[in-house]
Amino acid sequence: MLNTYRLEIEFKDPKLLQLFEGVKVTDKKYRYPEALLNQFRKTIRTLQSGSNINDLKSFNSLNYEKLKGNLKGKCSVRINKQYRLILEEIVNPIDKDSIEILAIEEISKHYE
């Protein structure tokens, strides 16, 4: 039987969902170059294609990693060399060993 299960992606920030959907956001904090927004959308679609975290780790371009320091407990994936997405892994309440949801928190400049 083919496993059609996919990770669920949710956006903690509604403005990031709007950017993903191609809706223009007037808040200056969310003004990014169109090339970055296109890569952001591509990154989200890649996340949506995974059925589990290990699938995502196999995409070398994502550089999926657990964060340390003040972002301990979060993860990140690369959008490009300069920007990354900060994510939270939300555990499946029934199977504590599996991640069910990736919550997109923010677009961040890497190393800032």
Secondary structure, 3 states (H helix, E strand, C coil): CCCCCCCEEEECCHHHHHHHHCCCCCCHHHCCCHHHHHHHHHHHHHHHHCCCHHHHHCCHHHCCEECCHHHCCCEEEECCCCEEEEEEEEECCCCCCCEEEEEEEEEEECCC
